[in-house]
Amino acid sequence: MMQEEIYERARKSRDARFDGQFYIGVRTTGIYCRPICPANTPKSENVMFFPTAAAASEAGYRPCLRCRPECAPGTPAWSGTSATVRRGLKLIASGALDDSNIEELATRLGVTSRHLRRLFTKHLGASPLAVAHTQRLHFAKQLIDQTRLPMQEIAMAAGYGSIRRFNDSFVKTYGRSPRELRRAADRSDDVDRGTALTVKLPCRMPFDWRALLAFFSARATPGIESVDGDRYLRTIKIDGQPGVIDLRQEAGGVVLTMHGISTRNIFPVVQRCREMFDLDAPMQEIANVLSRDVVLGRLLNKNPGVRVPGAWDGFELTVRAILGQQISVKAATTIAGRIANTYGEPVSDQGFSGLTHLFPEPERLARARFNNAGLTRGRAETLRRMAQAVVNGSLTFDASQDPATFRESLIAVPGIGEWTAQYVAMRAVKNPDAFPAADLGLLRAFDGPGRQRLKPGHLEEMSQGWRPWRAYAALLLWGSAPGSGG
């Protein structure tokens, strides 16, 4: 079936599974909408389809004020068929074009700026700058609708250089000023606006919030993070300042409340939370591949909203992964709490019971002795070496790097092997195809009466048919063997 035929069916049925995967430009109104827009369905001859909101904007269409494209789930970072585009989208999502230009972005990706523009146009229908502009505009519109922040602060948070540019951009795009849009939102929006800053993060459905919470709860580092009922909380440090993030589920997404976060850091916090809770995973594409396998298909029916839990900080996750080598999840969590309590920076009481520290910086652990932490001498030395590699820059968690390059730099640290490299790539670098084939929990998932346990090589061979979503296969298999998964 042609892609446009699929889009046409999804448009007419208002299929929520396609929300954020394409946009509909209506020629008669000059507006672009989400597939789920509640407005009267336009005639087929009056619509055209765009792979991204940026492409629709580039073609001269304005965002719909009824279905609000800025509230659609984000385009997955691995959209398109080009690895360069996937890595570029990750960098743009983290604000790479807010303080630099397309030439610098292209250099980070190892291509020329001309080639990067060509790739973005081919795969996304818009230039990198257009993607960044649409992302910035949509984020600002969310803040206008969902918060009481002054317009000056919203402009700063969304990366606009001046309030004049901010106002001009909104008038040009929406035909209304930001203040006019807020007055309209005040009449229709029921989002709670307290003293802390709260925003709603839409996600792709289905979405298994409880499974994510269970995963984080079992691995929550004491003093740093906690799961309280249906909420996830943790301390963070961004731009040198401590704060707390508090997330809970709400219909259609996750509500994020930020405590102690300055306006200029709202956007990076939001983006990191989206990655951490894997809100943009293309569930239909994942299901199409994994359901071909009998075992995975059965597990997917039980958990259609599977997600790969991310990490707030790559260094912190790598410490946790090293601690989890060859010991239980519970034991690794206990040791992580001791390290955080001994070497982490204490935070003042912010009204959150049990959140007492920030996770230690690499510089601190590079020279730590780890006395009474419960570590073997070899494991302590591995932590120090890994921390030093981060300090000297030989190991980074930059989303733009090639997965193979990241793996090589991590296993170059003595004491770190393939399991740890794949696990960290899965959760910290968000490589959807990372797969620790030697993991005992994954091998055990195929145990059965009279069956020999799989060998890692055999599992690696089996997993080739699950590409490029092997990380999701791993989560499904771990879910079938509770207690597994680092």
N, C-alpha and C positions, 0 to 999 in steps of 0.2 A: 504494500500500500504506500502511495506517495505521502511524504511528510505533510503536505498541505491538506490531504484528505483526512489524516489523523487530527490535525489541528481543527479542521472544519467540524468534525464530529465532536471533538472536545468542547469547542465553542458553543455548539448548539445544545449540548447536554449540560453545559456549565460544569464540566468534570474537574473537581477540585484537585485531582492528582496532577493536573497539568498547570496548576497555578504557579506562576513564576518561571515556567519553562518556555513560554512564548507570550507575545503580546499582540493585540488586535488593533490595527489602525482602521478607523472608520472615516472613509473619504468624505462623506457628507457633513461631518461635524468637525473634522480635523483633530479628533481626540483619539488617544490610544488607551486600551482597557486591558484588564486581566481576563482570563477565560471565564472567571466566575462572576463577572459584572452582572448585577441584578437589573440593569437597564434593558429595555426592549431589544431583542436580538435583531441587529441590522441585517439587511439582505446580503446574500453571499457576494453579489457583484459589487457591493460597496465596501468590502473589507479587504485588507491585506495583512499578512502575518510577518512578525519580526521576532528574531531569536532572543533579543534583549530589549529592555526599555531604552537603552542608549541608542540602539538602531532606530527605534520608533521616533525618538527625539531628534536624531540626525536627519530623519526624513521630513521633519517639520510638524510632527504631531505633538499635542499637548497632553499631559497626564489627566485622566478622568478624575473628577472630584468626588465621584460617587463610589467607585470600586477602589480608588486610592492605590495606584500601582506601587507607591512607596511602602505599602504594608504587605506586599507579596513576599513569599519566601525568597531568599537570595539565590542568585544563579550559582550552582555548585562551582567550586574552584577548579574542578576538572572538566568543565564543559568544553565542548569542541573536541577535535581530534588531534590538536597540536599540543605537545608537551610544553612548548614555549608559551603558548596562550594560557595553559593551565597555571603555570608558574607565575606568569605576568598578572593574571587575575588575583592570585593570592597576594601578591605584593601591592597591587592597587587597592585591594580590600583592606590592607593594613595601613593605607595612607601613603604609599610610595610616591605618588605624584603631587602630594600636598606641598612638600618642601623641595621637590626636585623636578626635573623636566624629563621628557620622553627619551632624550639621549642618554641620560644617566640610568633610566630604567632599562633601556636596551643593553647598556654595558653590563649591568648586573645579570642580565639574562644571556649574555654572550652572543648577541646578534646586533646588526645595525639597526638604527632607528627606522630606516626605510623598510627593512624587512619586517620589523615588528608591526609597523602600521599595516603592511600588506596582510600579515597573518591575522591580525585582529579584524580587519575588514572582511576577510574570507570566512572566518569562523563565527564572528559575532555580529557582523554587519555594522560595526562602528569602530572608530579609532580608540586608542588607549585613553586619550584626553577626554573623548566623549563619554567613555565608560566611567572615568573618574568624576566628570562633571555630573552625570546622572546620579551616581552613587551619593555624591555630596548633596545634591539637591533633594533627593529622596530622604536622606537622613535628616536634613534640616526641616523638611515638611513633617516628619514624625515628631520632632521635638516641638514644633509649633503646635501640633494637635494634642500632644500627650503631656506637655509640661507647662509650667508657668515661667520658664526661664525668660529673661529679657531678650529682646531681639538681638542686641549687641552680643550677648553671650552665645546665642544660638549660631550666629554668624561665625563666631570664633570656633565653636565646637565643630562646626561642619567644614571648617577649613577655608572660609572665605577671607580674603585679605582685608576687606573693608566692608562696612555696613552698606555703602553705596553699591558695591558689586553684588552684595547679597540681595538688596532690594531690586536692583535692575534684573537680576537673574530670575527672580520670582515673577515680576511683572511680565517679562518676556515669555516665560514658560506657561504661567497660569493665567495671565491677564489680570491678576490681582496682586496687591501688595501683601507682604507677610502678615501685617496687622489685620487686613481684611480676611485673610484665610483663618487667622486665629479666632476672629469673631464668629465665623461660620462654625468652627470646631467647637467653640464654647457652647453653641446651641445644640450640638448633636452628640458630643463625645462624653462618655461617662467614666473615663479613666480617672482613677483616684490620684489626686495630686497632693502628696504630703510634703513634709519638710525635706526628706531625702528625695533624690531624683529617681523617678520610676519610669521605665519605658517598656513597651511590649515588643518582644522579638518574635515575629511570625515564623512558623516552621512548616516543613513539608509533612504531610500526613501519609500513612499512619506514623505515630510517634509514641514510643514506649517510655514514658517518663519514669515509671516505677522501676523498670529494669536499669535505667541509667542511675537512678538514686541508689539502688541496691549495690551497683558496681562501685560507685564513689564511696558509699557508706563503709563497705568492707575495707577500703583502702585509705580512708580519711586519716591524714596525719594529725595526731592529737596536738592541739594548740594552734594549728594552722587552718583546718577545715572541719566542718561537721555537717551531718545530715540530721535535721530536726523535723520529724514528721514528714511532710511533703516538701520541705525546703532544703536547699543546698546553700551553705554559707562558707565563706573563707576570707582570710586576710590577703590583701594584695599590696604590692608596692609598685607605683607607676610614677615616673618622672620624679623619683626621690621622695614621694609622699605616700604614707600608709593609708589604706582604706579597707572597706569591707564590701563584698558583693553578696547579694542575697537573691536567689532565684527560686521561683515556684512556677508550677504549671497553671495555665489558664487556657480556656477554649481557643484552639487555633495556634497556640504558641506557648511561650515562656515569658513571665514577667520578671524583669531585672530591676532590682533596687540597688542603687549605688550610694554608699555612705563615705563621706570624706574624699570624694573624687572631684577634682577641679574640672571646670567646664571644658578646658582645652583637651582633656583626656577622655571625655565621654565616648568619642567615636572609637578610639583603639580598644577601650574596655568592652564596648558593645561587640566589636568584631571578634575579639578574643573569646568572648562568651559564646558567640555563634559557633565558632570552631570547637570550643570545649564541649558543647552539647550537640554538635553535629547536626545543627538545625536545617542545613541545606542539602542533606543527602538525597539524591534522586531515587526515591524508594521504588518507583516503577521499573527503572532501568536495572536496579540491583536485583529485584525479584525476577525479572525476565531471564537473567543469567543464572542465578543460584537455584531457581526452582527446577532447572533441568536435571539437577542431581537429586536422586531419590531421598537420601538422608537429609540434605539441606532443605529440600522442598517441604518435607514433613516438619522440620524445625521452623521454617519460615511461616508455615500455616499457624503455628502456635505463637510466634512472635513476629508478626509482619512489620512492626515498627522498630526493628532492631537498629541500634546506632553504635558507632564506634566512639567510646568516650575519649575526649581529647585531654588536654592538660593546660593549666594556666601558664606554666613556664616549662620550657624544654629541659633546662638544667635540673629543676626540681624533680621532674618525671624521671630523668635518667638516674639520679641518685636513688629514687624509689625502685627503679628497675634493677639496679645493681644489688640493692639490699634484698630483692626478691629472688635472686638466683639461688636455687636449690633449697629454699626454706619456704614455709607456709606463708600465705598472705597475711595471716594474723601476726605471725612473728615479725615479718618485715615491717608491718604497720607500727608495731610496738617500738622497734629500733628507730624507725623514722621519727617517732615522737620524741625519743630521747635526744636524738641529734638536733631536732628543732628547738627543744627546750634549752639545750646546752649552748648551741652556737647561733641560734636565731636571734633577731633583734626583738626585744619585748615591745609590745604596743600598749598604749594607754587604754583603759577600760572604755569601750565604745558601746556598752550595753549588750554585748553578745557573750553569753556565758561560754567559757571554754576556748574562745579565740584570744590567745594571749601573745602570740609571736608572729613575726614574719619569717618566711623560710630563709635559711642562711644563704648569704651571697657566695659565689664561687671562690672569691678571694679568701673568705674565712675558712672554707672547707679545704682549700689547697694546702693549708698549713695546720689543719686540725689533727690532734692526736687520737681522738675518739676513745679516750679512756672510759671504761665502764659503760660503753654503748652496747656491748654484746656482739661486737664484730670480731671476726678472725683478723689476724695480722694482714693476710693477703687481701681480704675484702676492703680493709681500711686503706691499704696502699692503692687499690684500684680507684677508690673514691677520690683520693688526693690527686692521683694522676689525671683522672677525668676532669676534676675541677681546674687543675692547672692548664689543661688543654683548652678549656673555655676561656680562662684568663688570658692566655697568650694568643688566642684567636685561631688555633688550629682545629678547633671544634666549634661549630656554630649550629644554630637551629633555624637559620634563615630559610623561609619557605620557598625561596627561588632556586635553591640548589637542587641538582639532579639527585634522585633517590639513591642511585648507585654511589655517587660521590659522598653523600652523607653516611651511607653504610660503611664505606671504606675508612672515612675519618674516625668513625666511632670504634670500629674493631681494631684500629691502629693503637688504641689505648690498651696496654697490657692488662689482662684480666676481664676484658669485655669480648664476648663471643657473638655468634650469629643470632642466638635467641634474643639477647638484649638489644642488638641493633635493629632487628625486625620489630620488636615490641615498641621501642622508642619511635621508630619511623611511623608505625601505625598510629600512635597516640599523640606524639609531640609534633611531628612534621606533617601529620595527616595524610600519609600516603595510603590511598584506599586499597592498594594491592599488596601492602606489606603482609607477610605471613610467616610466623615462627614455626616452621614445620617440625622442629624437634621438641616442641612443647609437649610435656607429658599429658596435660589435660586434653589437647587436641588429639593425640594418639589414642588416649583412653576412650574418647567419644565413640570410637568404632569397635570397641570391645563387644564381644557377644559370646554366648555359649559355644564352645568348641572352636572359637576363632583365635588365631594367634594375633598378638598385638601388632599393629602396623609399625613398620620401620619408617623413620623420618624421610628416607629417600622415596618410599612408596607414597607417602602422604604428599610430598612435594609434587610427585608426578600426577597424582589424582587432582591436585589443586589447580593444575594448568587450565582445566575447563571452567574454573570459577573466576578467572581473570576478566576484568580488572578490579573485581570486588572481593578479593580474598580476605581483606581485613574484616569485612562483614561476615564472611563464612566463619572466621575464627571466633567472632563474638557469638554466633549462633551455636557453634560447637562447645564453647566454654559454658554457655548457658545450659547446655544439656548435662554438664558435669560441674555442679556448683562447687565453688572453692578454687576453680582454676583461673588462670589468666593474670599472673603476676601480681 
